[in-house]
Amino acid sequence: MAFFEAFSWINIRFLLDGLLVTVEVSLISMVLSLLIGGITGILRFSEIPFLSKILGVIIDVIRNLPLLLIIFFTYFALPQIGIQFDIFWSAVAALTIFESAMLSEIFRAGLNAVPKGQMEAGLSTGLTYPQTMWQIILPQAIKSMVPAIVSQLISLIKDTSLAIIISLPEVTHNARIIYGQDSSYVLPMYVALTVLYFIICYALSLLSNYLERRKYSY
């Protein structure tokens, strides 16, 4: 049957090669997004004159743009001003920009959830603002932020499929190449994509649920 013929070793290996690219793009984007989103979230929470408001405007603009538009921007528009990435790094840049804005809001909301008295108490003991933030505020905020962060990272993994528009050789792109050679492979390839995305995203969902339970067990 054509359905099972689609799962030849060559096709499976080609799909796994694409899955590796998906994982690589996701991991790099995750690390960069957490770093940038965490820093911008803290800066916005700190309400630094002028800077916090500028960051707020930039983040609000990015959050309300389609990710597809940002991918087009990094790959097609940036070279017009002398900034050029290859396909892989264009996808990483676009995902990082978009997810950083989302994570920034998660960090800011988590920090705002910590009672203001905690900051005042830390400062009254002689700690500096950065020390109070690092030693007192962030540890409390992170407990409430982790499940939301994991959920956002799950979305990031699924969003990598949008990079097919610039021909990033991720798993969805490779599946399209396979069924483009034989139209009878369309269904099996979409079944394969469903299984692969489900395994990765469901595993992260279980992690999110576990962290959520731990948060309320304390």
Residue pairs with C-beta under 8 A, 6 or more apart in sequence:
2 182
2 184
2 185
2 188
3 184
3 187
3 188
4 188
5 185
6 178
6 179
6 182
6 184
6 185
6 188
6 189
6 192
7 188
7 192
11 178
11 185
14 174
14 177
14 178
15 171
15 174
15 175
15 178
15 189
15 192
15 196
17 169
17 174
18 169
18 170
18 171
18 172
18 173
18 174
18 175
19 170
19 171
19 196
21 88
21 168
21 169
21 170
21 171
22 157
22 160
22 161
22 170
22 171
23 200
24 88
25 88
25 91
25 92
25 95
25 160
25 163
25 168
25 170
26 95
26 153
26 156
26 157
26 160
28 92
28 96
29 92
29 95
29 96
29 99
29 156
29 160
30 99
30 153
30 156
32 92
32 96
32 100
33 95
33 96
33 99
33 100
33 102
33 103
33 156
34 103
34 149
36 96
36 100
36 103
36 104
37 99
37 100
37 101
37 102
37 103
37 104
37 106
37 107
38 103
38 104
38 107
40 55
40 59
40 100
40 104
40 107
41 103
41 104
41 105
41 106
41 107
41 108
41 110
41 111
42 107
42 111
42 133
43 51
43 52
43 55
44 52
44 55
44 56
44 59
44 104
44 108
45 107
45 108
45 111
45 112
46 52
46 129
46 133
55 104
58 101
59 101
59 104
59 105
62 70
62 97
62 98
62 100
62 101
63 101
63 102
63 105
65 98
67 94
67 95
67 98
67 159
67 162
68 162
68 165
70 94
70 97
70 98
71 90
71 91
71 94
71 162
71 163
71 165
71 166
72 165
72 166
73 94
74 85
74 90
74 91
74 93
74 94
74 97
75 85
75 87
75 90
75 94
75 166
78 84
78 85
78 90
78 93
85 92
85 93
87 163
87 166
87 167
87 168
87 169
88 168
90 163
90 166
90 168
91 160
91 163
91 166
91 168
91 170
94 163
95 156
95 159
95 160
95 163
98 159
99 152
99 153
99 155
99 156
99 159
102 152
102 155
103 149
103 152
106 145
106 148
106 149
106 152
107 141
107 145
109 145
109 148
110 141
110 142
110 144
110 145
110 148
111 137
111 138
111 141
113 141
113 144
114 137
114 140
114 141
118 136
118 137
118 140
119 132
119 133
119 136
119 137
121 136
122 131
122 132
122 135
122 136
122 137
123 129
123 132
127 135
127 136
143 215
143 218
144 215
146 208
146 211
146 215
147 208
147 209
147 211
147 212
147 215
150 204
150 205
150 207
150 208
150 211
151 205
151 208
153 204
154 201
154 204
154 205
154 208
157 197
157 200
157 201
157 204
158 197
158 201
160 168
160 170
161 170
161 171
161 172
163 170
163 173
164 170
164 172
164 173
164 176
167 173
171 193
171 196
171 197
172 193
175 189
175 190
175 192
175 193
176 189
178 185
178 189
179 185
179 186
179 188
179 189
